Amino acid sequence: MLTGCGNFLSQHIVSRVLVAHPVWSRPAPCVSYRSFSAKPLAGESTALVYTTHGEPSQVIKLGTLQLPSLGDKSALVKMLAAPINPSDINMIQGTYAILPDLPAVGGNEGVGQVIEVGSKVKTVKVGDWVIPRDAGLGTWQTLVVLSADDLVTLPSDIPLLSAATLGVNPCTALRMLSDFEELKPGDTVIQNAANSGVGQAVIQIAAAKGVHTINVVRDRPDLSQLTDRLKVMGATHVIKEETLRRPEMKELFKFYPRPKLALNGVGGKSATELLRHLQSGGTMVTYGGMAKQPITVPVSALIFKDVKVRGFWVTQWKRNHGMLDELCTLIRAGKLSPPACTEVSIKDFHKALDNAMKPYISTKQVLVM
């Protein structure tokens, strides 16, 4: 819980969600801590907070926040589950494109249930499942007061883990498959980071549309099991990074057309190899850079194949309700499942953060409140 500087952190949280200007434009307030109480009092929230940027395992602390009073246009939300995504890690490290003022609550994605609304709220009601409309609102906490305008309702007849992981990866996958090339049944998409949350969503959404996927993953001890799991999801082919540079790729394209679309979440040499396999006029879309290396575009690909190189950031699409409806329809039809998840109590957050940072971990860490 907070002491010493009064309720500055709780006041800070109010300003972040209710004041209509960027969360990264204001000075950070003063804050200090007292020990975490195992049984929060009414009007308090258990939260994972950081006061400085750095490695998550070192800077994230479990504490208790005082909740602000409920405004006329706000809602009290009980968070149910919230995943740990790469963007969450980057934000804590201080390397993400937008950063909240410090101190801040971690987490950009998750699902909660509305338990109280202000007198002027019309867009959500008590009992609704909701997800945050924008990044930076802080989902790693048990209770939060948010402006109703910052919430998007979801149907409660989809699985909890599907709802908790819907707002980032499936939205990214759907938009990239829809907005850059006109894909038809029988077309091919190639992607790296195929085991990521985005990659798994790409596989399933593409399969539902009748689109083939060539899925590139890093070599690992459990490659055979991973390949089987991705194929069960609908992957057409699963190959290692090294295979991109081998002659057998030519054999593959005797049976399937060269890709119209390449999806890059890695960067570096992996992205360059994806480009080489695009058909003439095809597009590579970059949505991540896990290798932290620049992309080299071969001159021949630009001149002789007229490939297009684009970027995508999902934040600008969060207000598209039709997109969420389409994804929920796929979930209900059994055509879109969440990534394999490990549910971890918020009190065991250190374990979840450590696992989220390990290479070759095939499950997404989800904090349950």
Secondary structure, 3 states (H helix, E strand, C coil): CECCCCCHHHHHHHHHHHCCCCCCCCCCCCCCECCCCCCCCCCEEEEEEECCCCCHHHHCEEEEEECCCCCCCEEEEEEEEEECCHHHHHHHHCCCCCCCCCCEECCCCCEEEEEEECCCCCCCCCCCEEEECCCCCCCCECEEEEEHHHEEEECCCCCHHHHHCCCCHHHHHHHHHHHCCCCCCCCEEEECCCCCHHHHHHHHHHHHCCCEEEEEECCCCCHHHHHHHHHHHCCCEEEEHHHHHCCHHHHHCCCCCCCCEEEECCCHHHHHHHHHHCCCCCEEEECCCCCCCCCCCCHHHHHCCCCEEEECCHHHHCCCHHHHHHHHHHHHCCCCCCCCEEEEEHHHHHHHHHHHHCCCCCCEEEEEC
